Amino acid sequence: MAEPIIVTLDGPAGVGKTTLAKRVAQELGVAYLDTGGMFRATAHALGQDGLQLSNEELANELEKLRFSLQGSGADTVLLCNNRPVGDEVRTEAVSMLASTMATKPIVREFQKQAQQALGADTSLVAEGRDMGTVIFPQAPHKFFLDARPEERAQRRLRQYQAMGKDADLAELTQSIRARDEQDRNRTVAPLKPADDAHIIDTSELDKEQVFQEIIGSIQGNVNG
């Protein structure tokens, strides 16, 4: 059996990783791993009370969570305890709670082991914040996407509007800046590109341009 191929897409909140990762996975015919969804599902399951638990109590709660994948490409489904992870975890409140929980070493270690287990025998495109630096450091194809906070807030606003949800642009911008500050400066696995990552500033690029750059790079590495 050939060794699984891993593609990592890292970057800050609202940069468009999810849409691109799904499309790249679809193009390659492999699974899509939404690691942010795993963190948000964990935060949603534990709630605010999870922040008050001791390490032992937290470990016991985390042991109750089991992640798995079904399907491939854009049709990949992330499941937590055999239940699909849905839009209930995609709110700003859950995202901020997930970011706070991600500062806890015990939570990050649990997620790391769960994510590595999923990629141990399955080719996939993994998107998150430390895929290329911590989770899959040996991945042959690493990308780091970035964009100005104001541009990312506009994209997030359009995403919420498409879901039929109300949102305030100023509040989204402030939330993204706060998330950046927390993610980039945390002691454990701070948000940063891997030394060998292909960095793409998407501020002035549309999704098609970014997609083509990613696919071109992957094909160049394979053919090279």
DODRENVO-986567 format. One line per 8 residues: for each residue z, y, x of N, C-alpha, C, O. Coordinates in steps of 0.001 Angstrom, whole numbers, plus 500000, padded with zeros to 6 digits. Last residue first. Example, Ala and Ser with C-alpha at 12.3 -4.5 7.8 and 13.67 -1.06 7.14 Angstrom:
REM DODRENVO-986567
507080 497750 512850 507140 498940 513670 507870 500030 512900 508039 501138 513409; 507800 494310 513190 507800 495500 512300 507800 496700 513200 508465 496681 514236
***
This chain:
REM DODRENVO-986567
489622 517173 508335 489785 517502 509744 490485 516405 510507 490699 516531 511713; 489773 516245 505808 488510 516038 506510 488646 516295 508009 487918 515738 508831; 492391 517066 505266 492013 515656 505129 490763 515363 505937 490692 514368 506657; 492260 519817 505706 493194 519018 506492 492817 517530 506462 492905 516830 507470; 490332 520539 503813 490088 520805 505220 490974 519975 506115 490534 519480 507152; 491627 519857 501453 490412 519137 501822 490074 519341 503304 489588 518424 503966; 493707 521756 501587 494003 520321 501540 492790 519521 501998 492908 518619 502828; 492250 524178 501545 493113 523861 502680 493409 522364 502742 493369 521766 503817
490995 524029 499062 490199 524131 500280 490991 523741 501507 490483 523063 502400; 493217 524048 497375 492372 522851 497422 491518 522853 498692 491336 521812 499324; 494155 526686 497931 494997 525518 498134 494148 524251 498296 494341 523481 499237; 491970 528276 497207 492494 528354 498572 493344 527125 498893 493266 526584 499996; 491696 527640 494516 490618 527286 495435 491089 527323 496894 490663 526508 497712; 494108 528738 493528 493816 527308 493406 492763 526874 494415 492923 525857 495090; 493708 531445 494017 494803 530753 494690 494550 529240 494676 494753 528555 495679; 491520 531909 492328 491400 532170 493760 492484 531431 494544 492216 530860 495602
492616 531287 489830 491479 530523 490330 491335 530694 491842 491058 529728 492553; 494608 533209 489454 494979 531803 489597 493852 530971 490202 494101 530060 490992; 493855 536093 491552 494035 535428 490268 494286 533936 490514 494187 533463 491646; 495600 538251 493837 494711 537120 493585 494931 536566 492182 496054 536567 491679; 497446 540059 494626 496134 540585 494269 495123 539475 493982 493923 539735 493894; 499706 538399 495044 499822 539658 494294 498477 540166 493796 498375 540651 492669; 499955 536107 496501 499140 536035 495291 499103 537338 494505 498533 537386 493415; 499838 535198 499710 500325 536309 498892 499403 536407 497681 498226 536745 497809
500497 532143 501105 499509 532834 500272 500210 533932 499473 501078 533640 498651; 500839 530176 503994 501418 531238 503163 500311 531990 502426 499325 532418 503026; 501231 526960 504752 500126 527885 504518 500644 528936 503528 500863 528626 502357; 503850 525948 507009 503309 526172 505661 502145 527153 505675 502087 528058 506507; 505260 525352 509277 503855 524945 509235 503232 525115 507856 502207 524503 507557; 507801 526289 508733 507095 526819 509898 505599 526495 509857 504775 527270 510343; 508192 526976 505238 508280 526059 506373 507453 526641 507512 506512 527399 507277; 509530 530058 503895 508424 529130 504140 508715 528199 505315 509395 528580 506268
512599 530082 501999 511789 530572 503108 510644 529583 503322 510764 528408 502976; 515632 530207 500472 514196 530252 500188 513463 530873 501372 513675 532039 501707; 518176 528207 502110 517642 529474 501601 516130 529401 501399 515438 528634 502069; 520096 525869 502245 518659 525802 501956 518104 527108 501374 517608 527109 500247; 523055 527580 501891 522453 526254 501805 520988 526361 501391 520675 526878 500319; 523503 530320 501761 523772 529599 503001 523067 528258 503032 522544 527843 504066; 521135 532605 500309 522187 531601 500190 522306 530826 501509 521342 530699 502263; 519089 534450 500361 520241 534687 501234 521360 533664 501104 522419 533823 501713
517118 533805 498539 516722 534027 499931 517915 534118 500883 517766 533886 502083; 518513 533549 496083 517787 532402 496656 517493 532580 498143 517603 531631 498920; 519608 536119 495662 520471 534942 495712 519775 533788 496419 520376 533122 497261; 517338 537734 495681 518456 538033 496581 519331 536800 496767 519743 536477 497881; 515837 536571 493595 515329 536594 494972 516468 536770 495967 516556 536053 496964; 517496 537155 491419 517239 535752 491770 516733 535658 493209 517148 534774 493959; 517287 539910 491408 518607 539303 491628 518447 537846 492059 519158 537362 492940; 514555 540179 490844 515086 540722 492093 516445 540089 492431 516719 539773 493589
514531 538981 488314 513772 538370 489406 514266 538876 490756 514385 538102 491706; 516100 540787 486850 516513 539392 486974 515821 538709 488143 516446 537947 488881; 514544 543103 487011 515891 543097 487587 516368 541666 487817 516967 541363 488849; 512303 542218 485583 512168 542653 486978 513511 542608 487682 513612 542134 488813; 513447 541729 483074 512835 540624 483823 512716 540965 485304 512987 540133 486170; 514224 544301 482362 515250 543278 482542 514702 542089 483337 515404 541514 484168; 511705 545510 482177 512689 546022 483139 513773 544984 483423 514190 544804 484567; 510507 543999 480091 509944 543993 481434 510956 544452 482476 511058 543851 483545
512090 541853 477851 512009 543233 478315 511565 543241 479775 512172 542569 480609; 510815 539652 475308 511403 539880 476633 511188 541334 477019 510232 541971 476577; 510496 537139 472791 510611 538545 473178 511249 538648 474567 512101 537842 474941; 508157 534424 472529 509504 534931 472785 509459 536398 473189 508516 536848 473840; 505809 533007 472350 506324 533643 471147 507728 534177 471286 508425 534367 470289; 504696 532152 474609 505597 531184 473965 506193 531755 472679 506977 531092 472000; 503420 534412 475409 502579 533283 475000 503399 532209 474290 502873 531452 473474; 505641 535875 476176 504874 536307 475011 504002 535185 474484 503853 535016 473274
506360 534492 478495 507256 534492 477341 506516 534886 476071 506737 534300 475011; 504108 535098 480077 504461 533709 479791 505356 533628 478562 505137 532791 477686; 504235 537849 480299 503098 537252 479593 503380 535800 479206 502952 535331 478152; 506607 537971 481817 506543 538586 480491 505408 537975 479679 505590 537624 478514; 505776 536763 484176 506816 536112 483374 506812 536656 481951 506992 535905 480992; 503964 538710 485041 503498 537353 484744 504500 536621 483861 504117 535939 482911; 505692 540860 485460 504593 540983 484497 504092 539599 484088 503826 539356 482911; 507257 539778 487502 507883 540103 486220 506819 540241 485127 507023 539791 484000
505383 539632 489551 505953 538391 489022 506624 538620 487675 506569 537757 486799; 504962 542330 490015 503857 541506 489549 504368 540203 488936 503845 539735 487926; 507480 543062 490958 506936 543704 489755 505793 542879 489159 505680 542751 487940; 507766 541528 493332 508628 541283 492176 508069 541872 490873 508172 541254 489814; 504657 540377 494775 505621 541453 494560 506471 541162 493314 505960 540609 492340; 504610 536946 495872 504007 538082 495179 505081 539139 494985 506273 538837 495024; 503806 533713 497323 504670 534874 497130 503904 535949 496374 502681 535870 496249; 503917 530296 498245 503311 531351 497445 504296 532488 497256 505488 532256 497050
503298 528071 500689 504351 528993 500249 503659 530153 499545 502905 530904 500165; 502544 524621 501183 502123 525963 500806 503337 526778 500373 504276 526254 499774; 501562 521759 503016 502638 522642 502573 502105 524046 502292 501316 524589 503066; 500753 518574 503562 500144 519759 502939 501248 520637 502338 501804 520311 501289; 502212 516465 504565 501055 516935 505329 500439 518229 504800 499690 518900 505511; 505759 516374 504770 504571 516471 503906 503397 517049 504698 503571 518025 505428; 508127 516268 506093 507001 515596 506734 505731 515653 505888 504726 515041 506251; 509999 517467 504445 509601 518182 505664 508401 517548 506374 507732 518209 507168
510791 517475 501553 509683 516711 502124 509170 517402 503395 508032 517871 503424; 513244 518997 501432 513038 517762 500674 511957 516875 501289 512170 515684 501518; 513121 521242 503293 514264 520341 503192 513924 518986 502562 514283 517943 503109; 510628 522584 503411 511615 522774 504479 512705 521706 504483 513169 521302 505549; 509062 522069 501201 508477 521882 502518 509468 521974 503667 509192 521501 504769; 510895 522610 499098 510176 521337 499173 509654 521058 500589 509791 519948 501104; 512478 524674 498267 512706 524133 499610 512005 522791 499790 512470 521937 500545; 511621 525436 495771 512000 526488 496709 512265 525979 498125 512276 526762 499075
508821 524003 494142 510219 524402 494096 510487 525527 495074 509692 526458 495200; 506752 521191 493451 506937 522640 493532 508400 522988 493378 509128 522370 492601; 504760 518596 494626 506128 519025 494347 506240 520535 494488 505868 521097 495518; 502513 516274 493725 502575 517688 494092 503947 518170 493662 504269 518158 492474; 502446 512849 494967 502753 513913 494013 502595 515302 494622 502550 515479 495840; 502546 509330 495069 501873 510547 495544 502107 511637 494515 501984 511389 493316; 505440 507426 495290 504487 508048 494370 503865 509276 495019 504582 510169 495471; 507579 506469 496666 506463 505542 496464 505409 506093 495516 504582 505345 494994
509207 508708 497082 509213 507621 498055 508014 506693 497919 507490 506191 498913; 509539 510699 495246 508377 510789 496125 508255 509646 497113 507310 509605 497901; 511902 509999 493995 510691 510071 493177 509437 510078 494055 508401 509537 493670; 513650 510234 496145 513455 508916 495534 512169 508900 494707 511434 507913 494714; 513602 512953 496553 513041 512091 497582 512791 510691 497043 511829 510033 497439; 514955 513755 494218 513568 514149 494450 512892 513264 495487 511738 512872 495315; 517500 512642 494571 516723 512308 493381 515242 512612 493590 514379 511830 493191; 518322 513837 496952 518177 512384 496891 517318 511968 495707 516502 511053 495818
518325 516552 496114 517518 516109 497255 517269 514607 497180 516133 514155 497328; 520224 516566 494073 518825 516843 493760 517906 516340 494873 516845 515774 494609; 522531 516005 495603 522144 515131 494490 520660 515311 494160 519932 514333 493990; 522521 518196 497293 522392 516859 497865 521968 515862 496788 521144 514982 497038; 522905 520273 495474 521664 520220 496244 521448 518826 496847 520319 518338 496900; 525480 519675 494577 524359 519691 493626 523037 519555 494374 522154 518808 493953; 526964 519958 496891 526965 518663 496219 525816 518560 495217 525246 517485 495028; 526617 522702 497595 526052 521633 498419 525969 520288 497708 525003 519549 497900
525732 525162 495366 526747 524144 495615 526124 522989 496406 525185 522358 495920; 523660 526720 494705 524398 527133 495898 525469 526109 496274 526045 526173 497360; 522733 525823 492305 521999 525385 493497 522677 525815 494789 522317 525331 495863; 524198 527164 490451 524587 525790 490751 523926 525292 492035 524477 524458 492754; 522660 529523 490454 524057 529553 490897 524522 528156 491278 525168 527976 492311; 520257 528576 489420 520269 529191 490739 521680 529232 491307 521880 529003 492500; 521107 527748 486888 520582 526760 487827 520607 527299 489250 520939 526570 490185; 521765 530204 485789 522819 529208 485947 522381 528149 486958 523178 527703 487784
519217 531365 485746 520257 531966 486584 521409 530985 486823 521967 530934 487919; 517974 529593 483918 517437 529764 485270 518483 530346 486208 518629 529882 487339; 519455 529972 481602 519513 528670 482251 519010 528772 483688 519548 528118 484581; 518713 532665 481123 520123 532296 481270 520255 530960 482001 521070 530829 482914; 515956 532593 480815 516510 533308 481961 517963 532903 482206 518399 532807 483353; 514796 529268 480006 515282 530589 479612 515850 531263 480850 516190 530592 481825; 513971 526446 479798 513170 527535 480370 513555 528888 479769 512750 529553 479118; 515180 524394 478533 515721 524731 479851 515008 525940 480460 515400 526411 481528
513765 524063 476218 515163 524473 476091 515776 524850 477438 516786 525552 477480; 511271 523019 476654 511422 524471 476774 512865 524938 476661 513165 526090 476975; 512298 519795 478097 511435 520711 477362 511760 522183 477575 512430 522553 478539; 512167 516648 479445 512755 517967 479658 511811 518991 479044 510642 519056 479426; 512403 513616 477571 511561 514659 478175 512316 515983 478294 513016 516392 477368; 514779 511178 478464 514387 512163 477465 513568 513261 478143 513981 513788 479177; 515809 509491 480400 514735 508975 479536 514341 509917 478403 513643 509506 477476; 517425 511182 481908 518022 510117 481100 517073 509657 480002 517463 509461 478851
514833 513288 481854 516226 513229 482286 516928 512263 481347 517012 512500 480142; 511445 513403 482908 512457 512918 481983 513829 512936 482637 513970 512638 483823; 508438 515094 483002 509724 514909 483668 510738 514478 482621 510872 515112 481574; 505140 514030 482768 506336 514388 482006 507575 514089 482842 507747 512973 483332; 501827 514998 483420 503072 514432 483939 504253 514936 483120 504349 516126 482817; 499499 516201 482716 500147 515388 481685 501427 514718 482184 502048 513951 481448; 498409 517352 484903 499017 518245 483923 499763 517491 482832 500567 518076 482107; 499056 514444 486920 498417 515736 486709 499168 516612 485727 500398 516627 485706
500424 511637 485042 499949 512299 486256 499299 513623 485896 499025 513899 484729; 503191 509610 483734 501871 510224 483735 501514 510864 485060 502196 510671 486067; 506612 510358 484162 505604 509597 483444 504280 510339 483529 504247 511564 483410; 509559 510102 486161 508278 510744 485859 507394 509787 485082 507414 508576 485302; 513133 510720 486052 511965 509868 486217 510721 510648 485818 510811 511717 485215; 516648 510941 486739 515341 511566 486558 514218 510557 486800 514336 509663 487637; 519817 510771 485379 518764 509980 486009 517411 510623 485697 517069 510827 484532; 523241 511547 485454 521875 512033 485269 520883 511177 486046 521085 510894 487226
525733 510761 486128 525283 510375 484788 523825 510757 484531 523238 510351 483528; 526301 511906 488498 525960 510483 488523 525450 509993 487171 524816 508942 487080; 527206 514395 487735 525847 514272 488279 525388 512818 488283 524205 512540 488089; 529835 513816 487011 528884 514275 485990 527443 514106 486466 526568 513719 485692; 530918 513095 489484 530947 512142 488374 529947 512519 487293 529286 511651 486722; 530601 515472 490892 529896 514265 491343 529835 513228 490225 528815 512563 490044; 532386 517088 489488 530963 517400 489474 530147 516180 489880 529115 515890 489274; 534807 515931 490170 534389 515947 488767 532892 516185 488652 532214 515570 487830
534736 516425 492939 534837 515050 492436 534365 514970 490988 533620 514062 490618; 534640 519215 493034 533549 518422 493600 533562 516989 493074 532509 516413 492800; 535664 520512 489809 535921 520188 491211 534743 519372 491722 533933 518889 490930; 534030 522870 487644 534440 521514 487990 534738 521387 489478 534136 522074 490303; 533001 525271 486909 534453 525225 487103 534932 523849 487559 536119 523674 487835; 530365 524957 486397 530715 525787 487550 532204 525705 487879 532620 526031 488991; 530243 523587 484026 529967 522851 485252 530349 523617 486498 530627 523021 487539; 530491 525398 482024 531705 524680 482418 531514 523922 483719 532476 523641 484434
527885 526153 481520 528728 527053 482322 529987 526354 482810 530499 526671 483883; 526132 522928 481715 526571 524180 481106 527418 525035 482038 527639 524682 483196; 525070 520407 482243 526458 520683 482626 527018 521942 481978 528218 522032 481716; 522457 520556 481208 523319 519430 480846 524786 519730 481126 525655 519355 480339; 521477 522843 482422 521549 522792 480959 522499 521683 480510 523252 521851 479551; 521516 522066 485093 522342 523193 484658 522539 523163 483149 523636 523425 482654; 519624 519983 484945 520987 519708 485398 521940 520804 484925 523027 520520 484421; 517390 521390 484178 517885 520328 483300 519323 519974 483654 520139 519700 482774
517096 523042 486421 517425 523646 485123 517963 522611 484143 518875 522899 483368; 516491 521121 488364 517689 521957 488518 518103 522563 487174 519284 522597 486829; 514113 520115 487242 515235 519215 487496 516539 519998 487638 517571 519595 487102; 512524 522356 487203 512902 521756 485934 514073 520804 486095 514922 520692 485211; 512147 522593 489898 512891 523643 489213 513371 523143 487865 514478 523459 487430; 510547 520406 490329 511923 520357 490827 512781 521464 490224 513989 521301 490058; 508241 518771 488939 508822 520081 488641 510290 520065 489062 511170 519752 488260; 505625 517102 490229 507088 517090 490236 507629 518504 490082 507492 519334 490981
502900 515310 489098 503419 516663 489315 504936 516608 489206 505474 516125 488209; 500877 512666 490520 501943 513171 489657 502344 514585 490052 502152 515003 491194; 497253 512947 490987 498596 512473 491339 499619 513091 490397 499278 513938 489571; 494633 513928 491077 494928 512704 490348 496271 512097 490700 496420 510875 490714; 493872 516319 492110 494068 515225 493062 494338 513891 492376 494281 512840 493014; 493761 517883 489821 492580 517782 490667 492669 516570 491606 491674 515891 491860; 496416 517660 488957 495325 517173 488110 494069 516939 488948 493397 515918 488799; 497733 518949 491029 498016 517534 490774 496905 516909 489940 496501 515771 490182
496694 521502 490632 496406 520806 491887 496638 519305 491705 495842 518488 492167; 497791 522046 488109 496340 521986 488268 495946 521256 489544 494987 520484 489553; 500526 522014 488644 499968 521097 487647 498463 520937 487845 497930 519831 487758; 500678 524085 490496 501045 522733 490903 500474 521706 489930 499993 520651 490345; 499940 526317 488933 499105 525885 490046 499409 524443 490459 498492 523671 490739; 502060 526455 487090 500675 526339 486627 499781 525792 487727 498961 524907 487485; 504268 526692 488932 504161 525609 487957 502724 525383 487519 502224 524260 487566; 503967 529044 490473 503927 527725 491101 503647 526610 490099 502880 525691 490385
504074 531737 489856 502999 530937 489297 502887 529539 489862 501837 528907 489752; 506183 533274 490501 504996 533433 491345 503820 532591 490851 502706 532712 491361; 508697 533133 489287 507643 533917 488658 506374 534079 489456 505553 534937 489131; 510803 532880 492151 510634 532801 490702 509463 533666 490238 509262 534779 490725; 509164 532024 495337 510191 532608 494472 509865 532473 492992 508785 532010 492623; 508090 528799 496703 507965 530227 496447 509025 530711 495482 509719 529900 494868; 506046 525924 497545 507311 526649 497454 507047 528123 497181 505945 528628 497393; 504555 522993 497128 504319 524397 496784 505675 525058 496606 506378 524789 495631
503392 520164 498910 504518 520999 498484 504068 522429 498236 503308 523005 499016; 502159 516947 498490 501767 518346 498610 502944 519178 498117 503451 518934 497023; 501993 513721 499838 502855 514744 499251 502286 516131 499547 501971 516456 500692; 500847 510484 499334 500476 511819 499798 501340 512844 499082 501416 512841 497853; 502338 507357 500293 502091 508415 499305 501728 509745 499972 502244 510080 501039; 500547 505000 502255 501691 505895 502160 501378 507014 501171 500278 507567 501195; 499063 502175 500614 498958 503390 501415 500186 504268 501211 500785 504280 500136; 500000 498804 500847 500000 500000 500000 500000 501250 500885 500825 501377 501790
***
